Amino acid sequence: MRHKLRRSTAAARPQPQRQRQRLIDACISALHIYGPSRTTVEKVVALANLSPGIVRFYFDSKAVMLLASLEYLATEFGERVMAPVVALRDTPAQALRLLVELYLDADIASPRKVSVWYSFWGEASSRQEYLDLCGTKDEEFAAVVHDLVARLIRTRGESYLDADGVSLGLIGVLEVLWQGIAFQSEADINRTAAVERALAYLRSVFPGEFAAAGAVAARRGGGRRTQAKRAGGAGRRTSGMRSRSRS
């Protein structure tokens, strides 16, 4: 009996966390649709399909819920973009390519989430907590981009390049691409083309690096075909030698 009770209690434990996350997801959707000033608790719970009273259990006010939603987006960006990119900092070209791909990934850069980031930035001048979170995220991102660009410049021995200018240029390219995503539906977004535009900028600065995805795939395919041809030729030569030895 005690064993069953422990199991049922353990199974029920994640439920509050799931409900809180449902509210945050619904709040992000409401922010995308209505913006921060017109988002209300009623609209959020309607999107979450939960009762209005449940909000008070997790958030003291609408302002607290909005801030929790922004914190969730900031944490997600840090864990899913910044952390894996920083882990590759010793191979800066690989890290920069991954940064471009993750920054423009559908899970991170969905129209819904991108528009919410811009909504919070629009309110940041009147809300210090928004400014702190958005500003910290942007400063950390800029620092990582600058560090990777500087590392790549040193690796290639191209000290004539200006790390500040190159990194600022990449951030500008990514920002313009995000702005385009914010005003499109997912069906209209060509993410492969967006990634390629960002990589094209990097290729213009670092020739020989950041090949287009199609070119990389073609090289890999060509390498596999070459290996297959070599293996086939070796097989035919071996077969011919065996035939001559039998005769």
SULTA-V915477 format. One record per residue. N is the residue number from 0. SS is DSSP state (alpha for helix, beta for strand, coil for the rest). PHI is phi in whole degrees, 0 to 359 (NA if undefined). Layout:
N&SS&PHI / N&SS&PHI
This chain:
0&coil&NA / 1&alpha&297 / 2&alpha&298 / 3&alpha&295 / 4&alpha&296 / 5&alpha&297 / 6&alpha&295 / 7&alpha&292 / 8&alpha&295 / 9&alpha&296 / 10&alpha&291 / 11&alpha&279 / 12&alpha&302 / 13&coil&289 / 14&alpha&303 / 15&alpha&302 / 16&alpha&294 / 17&alpha&294 / 18&alpha&294 / 19&alpha&299 / 20&alpha&293 / 21&alpha&299 / 22&alpha&294 / 23&alpha&295 / 24&alpha&299 / 25&alpha&292 / 26&alpha&295 / 27&alpha&297 / 28&alpha&295 / 29&alpha&296 / 30&alpha&297 / 31&alpha&296 / 32&alpha&280 / 33&alpha&250 / 34&coil&83 / 35&coil&300 / 36&coil&290 / 37&coil&258 / 38&coil&283 / 39&coil&237 / 40&alpha&300 / 41&alpha&299 / 42&alpha&292 / 43&alpha&293 / 44&alpha&292 / 45&alpha&295 / 46&alpha&291 / 47&alpha&278 / 48&coil&58 / 49&coil&233 / 50&coil&281 / 51&coil&303 / 52&alpha&294 / 53&alpha&292 / 54&alpha&298 / 55&alpha&298 / 56&alpha&290 / 57&alpha&248 / 58&coil&225 / 59&coil&289 / 60&coil&200 / 61&alpha&299 / 62&alpha&301 / 63&alpha&294 / 64&alpha&294 / 65&alpha&297 / 66&alpha&295 / 67&alpha&297 / 68&alpha&293 / 69&alpha&294 / 70&alpha&298 / 71&alpha&298 / 72&alpha&296 / 73&alpha&295 / 74&alpha&294 / 75&alpha&300 / 76&alpha&298 / 77&alpha&296 / 78&alpha&284 / 79&alpha&261 / 80&alpha&243 / 81&alpha&295 / 82&alpha&299 / 83&alpha&294 / 84&alpha&289 / 85&alpha&299 / 86&coil&297 / 87&coil&256 / 88&coil&298 / 89&coil&285 / 90&coil&239 / 91&alpha&299 / 92&alpha&296 / 93&alpha&295 / 94&alpha&295 / 95&alpha&293 / 96&alpha&298 / 97&alpha&297 / 98&alpha&301 / 99&alpha&299 / 100&alpha&295 / 101&alpha&287 / 102&alpha&298 / 103&coil&256 / 104&coil&293 / 105&coil&297 / 106&coil&288 / 107&coil&268 / 108&coil&254 / 109&coil&283 / 110&alpha&307 / 111&alpha&297 / 112&alpha&286 / 113&alpha&297 / 114&alpha&296 / 115&alpha&291 / 116&alpha&304 / 117&alpha&292 / 118&alpha&298 / 119&alpha&293 / 120&alpha&299 / 121&alpha&297 / 122&alpha&265 / 123&alpha&297 / 124&alpha&295 / 125&alpha&252 / 126&coil&229 / 127&alpha&299 / 128&alpha&294 / 129&alpha&293 / 130&alpha&299 / 131&alpha&297 / 132&alpha&292 / 133&alpha&295 / 134&alpha&295 / 135&alpha&297 / 136&alpha&300 / 137&alpha&293 / 138&alpha&295 / 139&alpha&295 / 140&alpha&297 / 141&alpha&298 / 142&alpha&294 / 143&alpha&294 / 144&alpha&300 / 145&alpha&299 / 146&alpha&298 / 147&alpha&293 / 148&alpha&297 / 149&alpha&297 / 150&alpha&297 / 151&alpha&293 / 152&alpha&300 / 153&alpha&294 / 154&alpha&300 / 155&alpha&273 / 156&coil&67 / 157&coil&249 / 158&coil&293 / 159&coil&288 / 160&coil&283 / 161&coil&260 / 162&alpha&299 / 163&alpha&299 / 164&alpha&294 / 165&alpha&294 / 166&alpha&292 / 167&alpha&296 / 168&alpha&297 / 169&alpha&295 / 170&alpha&299 / 171&alpha&297 / 172&alpha&299 / 173&alpha&296 / 174&alpha&295 / 175&alpha&297 / 176&alpha&294 / 177&alpha&296 / 178&alpha&299 / 179&alpha&296 / 180&alpha&296 / 181&alpha&300 / 182&coil&249 / 183&coil&236 / 184&coil&273 / 185&alpha&303 / 186&alpha&295 / 187&alpha&266 / 188&coil&271 / 189&coil&259 / 190&alpha&289 / 191&alpha&299 / 192&alpha&293 / 193&alpha&296 / 194&alpha&299 / 195&alpha&297 / 196&alpha&296 / 197&alpha&292 / 198&alpha&293 / 199&alpha&298 / 200&alpha&298 / 201&alpha&296 / 202&alpha&297 / 203&alpha&293 / 204&alpha&268 / 205&coil&239 / 206&coil&303 / 207&coil&93 / 208&coil&254 / 209&coil&61 / 210&coil&300 / 211&coil&300 / 212&alpha&303 / 213&alpha&295 / 214&alpha&292 / 215&alpha&297 / 216&alpha&297 / 217&alpha&295 / 218&alpha&296 / 219&alpha&295 / 220&alpha&295 / 221&alpha&296 / 222&alpha&297 / 223&alpha&294 / 224&alpha&294 / 225&alpha&297 / 226&alpha&297 / 227&alpha&295 / 228&alpha&297 / 229&alpha&297 / 230&alpha&296 / 231&alpha&296 / 232&alpha&295 / 233&alpha&296 / 234&alpha&296 / 235&alpha&293 / 236&alpha&296 / 237&alpha&297 / 238&alpha&297 / 239&alpha&296 / 240&alpha&296 / 241&alpha&292 / 242&alpha&295 / 243&alpha&294 / 244&alpha&292 / 245&alpha&289 / 246&coil&286
